[in-house]
Amino acid sequence: MPEANANTRIGVISDTHGLLRPEALSLLQGCELIIHAGDIGKPEVLKDLEIIAPVVAVRGNNDKGAWAEALPHSAVAEACGTYLYVLHDLHELDLDPAAAGFAAVITGHSHQPEIRQREGVLYLNPGSAGPRRFKLPVTLALMDIGAATLDARIENLLP
């Protein structure tokens, strides 16, 4: 477990739809935790991510079959005393994250990367790391969490 004053690097990925790119695996090296915000596509994606770091994953609307039924619709991740709420579709958020003590809400679904603050809560969508959709970028996110800090950035996987 890292020291209380040390930063923890978290990789955030979503909408792989069965495609785990080598560029994603490379960027996720060194992460202490990986969050997959749904539409995983196949269980091998999670197995490959677990080689790098522990994984917190939620089921997306396209995750079907027995392997996917074992995944929760929402999850809570914790790093350095900071709590993160994870679900696939932001429109299904049914709680007040600030009142519940969450520093961040992590979602996927839209394939559009976004980082924004609202009422003291960071909302992060890492975008889609799987097959390119329309002209949207292919991305994931990296978060650095410390005792009093929470920083996130979007990383492009393809030019």
ZIUR-V176061 format. One record per helix or strand of 2 or more residues. SS is the DSSP state (H for helix, E for strand). FROM is the first residue (numbers start at 1). LEN is the number of residues. If there is no record, write none. Layout:
((SS/FROM/LEN) (SS/FROM/LEN))
//
This chain:
((E/8/6) (H/22/7) (E/33/4) (H/43/10) (E/54/5) (H/66/4) (E/74/6) (E/82/6) (H/90/3) (H/97/4) (E/104/4) (E/114/5) (E/121/5) (E/138/8) (E/150/7))
//
